[in-house]
Amino acid sequence: MRILAILCVALSMGFGAYLADENMNEYESMEMRQRLAPYLSSCYEGIPGDCYMAAHEYMKGENGVQWYSKAAIYYKMACDGGVLKACSNLGILYQNGLGVKQSYDVSVQLYRLACSRAEADGCNNLGVLSEEGIFVSKNYTDALTLYHRACMGGSVAGCMNLGEMYEKGKGVARNKEVALEFYAQACYMGYQPGCEMYNSKR
């Protein structure tokens, strides 16, 4: 099972309209508004890192409610301000049509932008599309390269996906020992499923 990791110069692409998500009529609690207030204030003062934090709060949500359309707005602002993780996360929203009109074209552009600047999760997410042949040509060799770049850059998802490629022999000779090394690396990064995969297959 492929693992999609969950997140720039102003982009010249057409992002399309933001959509009203199913929670548009749900209001944030006073506690959440207090958490958001400093981030939103700093965001509109031109601090892109706090735009990212505001988006993160909307994605995290509260009581099972998430505000995808608001998250998309602030991820876009953060991405335009140079926060590459925000570009990757915005790509995920476009890929899945969460809070925005679904567009694989835009998601691929965002992942490529992030990956080209060494944002590990952007490389992983682009690798998933390459492996599965979603909007881009299916290419195991490209996927393997992207997963490796992601894993070396600190993406747990990249290490897990790379381990599975070696385990199943996709784009590379099947090699259980190498697969275990990448599962172990994910484990060392604190990802419990990586530990479980390593222990179950060694």
N, C-alpha and C positions, 0 to 999 in steps of 0.2 A: 504494500500500500504506500503510495507516494505521500510524502509529507510536505505540505505547502507552508512555508514559514510566514508566521504573522509576527509590512511597512514597503541643490539643483539650481540650476539656472532656470529662470522663467521659461516655460515651455511654449513653443509656437504651435502646438497641436490643438485641435478643437476637442475639449473634454466633454462637451455635451451638457445637457441640463442635469442639475441635481434633482433627484426624485424625492418625493415625500415618502419616508419609510413608514412601516406599520405602527411605529411608536411616536409619530409626529404629534399626536395629541396628548402624549404623556409628558408631564412636567417634572423637571428635576426637583428633588427635595431641597430643603434649605441647606442641609449639610453638603449636598453635592454642589450647589451654587456657590457655597463658601469655598469649596475646594477649587472650583473652576475660576473664581473671580481673579486671583492673582495671575493665573496663566493667561486668561483672556485679556486682561489689562496690558500685560507685557507683550502679548502677541500683537495687539493693535498699536503698540509702540515700536514695533519692528523687530522683535526678538523671536526668530523662527523656532528656536528650541522650545519656547513656551507655547507656540502654536501646536507643535507636536504633542506636548503634554496635555493640552486641552483636547486634542483629537483622541489621545489615549484614554482620557477620562470618559469621553463620550462612547468610545468603543467598549470600555470596561463596563460602563453603565452602572445600574444599581437595581436590586430586586428583580433581576432577570430581564430588565429593560435596557436596550442599547439604542443609541441614536446614530445610526449609520450616516444619514445625510449630513448631520452636523460634523461628524468625524471626518467625512470626506472634504468638507469645506476647509477644516483646519489642517488636515494632512496636505491639501493642495497648497495652502499658504506656507506651510513648513517646507514642503518640497521646493517650491519656488524660491524659498530663502536658503536652500542649500542643505537641508536635513535629508540625507539620502535614505535613511530608514523610513521616513515619511513617504518617499516616492514608492518604495517597495510596498508599504501598507496600502497606499492609494491604489496601486496596481491590483492588489487582492480584492479591493472593493469593486473595481471595474471588472475584474475577471468574473466575479460572482454576482454582479448587479446589486450590490448592497448599498442603498442610499444614492446610487447613481445609475444612469442607464448603462446596462451591460455592454462592454466593448472589449473584446479580446485585443483589438488593434491598439487601443490605448494602454491596456495592461502590459502588453509586450513592450511598447515604447518605454513605459515607466520602469519595467524590470531591466531593460537594456541600459537605460540611463543610469540606474543605480549600480548595476553590475560593472559597467564601464568605469565607475569611480570606486570600485572595490568594496561595495556594500554587499556583504556576504549573502544575506537573505534574498536580495534581488537576483543574484546568480543562481541560488537554489531554485527560486520560483521559475526562472527562465528555463532551468534544467528540467523541471517537471513538465513544462509545456513541450520541450524538445523530446523528452522521453515518450510522452503520450501522444505527440503529434497534434496538439491542440493549437490551432491557428498557424503554427509554424510546422515545417516538415519534420516528420518523425526521424530522429537521428540519435541513436544511442551513443555514438562517439561524442557528439556535441554535449549530450546530457552528462556523460561521464566527466568531461572536461569542466563543465559548469558546476557539477556537484563537488568535484575536487577543489575548485577555486573557492566554493562556498565553505566547505569543511575547513580548509586551511585558513579561511578568514574568520572562523569562529562560529559558523552556523551549525547548530546541533542537527537541524533538519538535513543539511547538506551531508553531514557525516552518516546519518541514518540511511539516506537515499543512496549514498555511495556504497555503503556496506551491502545494501540489497542488490545493487548492480553487480558487485563481485560475487555475491552468494548465488545469484541466478545466471551469471555469465552473460550479462547484457552489455554488448559493446566491448567486452573484455573477456579473457579466458576465466572460466569459473575458478574461484580461489577462496575456499572457506577461511583459510588463515588470514588473508588480507581483509575479508569481510568482517571477521571478528575484531581485527584491529580498529576498524572504523566504528563498530558498535561500541567497543571499549572507549574510544575517544569521546563518543557522545555521552557515555556513562561518566567519564571523568569531568565532563562539562556540567554534570549535575542532572542529566536527563534520565530519569528512572527507566523508561522503556528501553533505552540503550543498554542499561545494566541487565534488564530482564532478557533482552535479545542475546546479549553476550553469554549470560549464564545458561540459557536454554540450548545454545548451539555449540558450545565449546566441548 
